[in-house]
């Protein structure tokens, strides 16, 4: 059995859940960076989006032993949009139908993560 200090972050349905036991909790900055990494965004893109060094993100992935879930049933894509572009994007019915979507704030922009089922369950 692993010690609590070395217990990894668990990934459930693309959410990061940290089982802290006396350890400093993960920061919001780390959470956002790791969430983007799990969604398939590259280290360099995370650096560009959040202004966090890609080396820091790599270190957090290693420290918390993050594993990207297998993408057997869904293929995620992402876009970075400003407020006006987001408003225009969501009024187009074809952008919303038969897709899952998460919209998250990134400073003055928004990231839209979408996925489409590619295999039947």
Helices and strands as residue ranges (DSSP letters): G 4-6, E 10-12, E 15-17, H 28-38, H 43-50, H 54-63, E 74-81, H 83-90, G 93-95, E 100-106, E 109-117
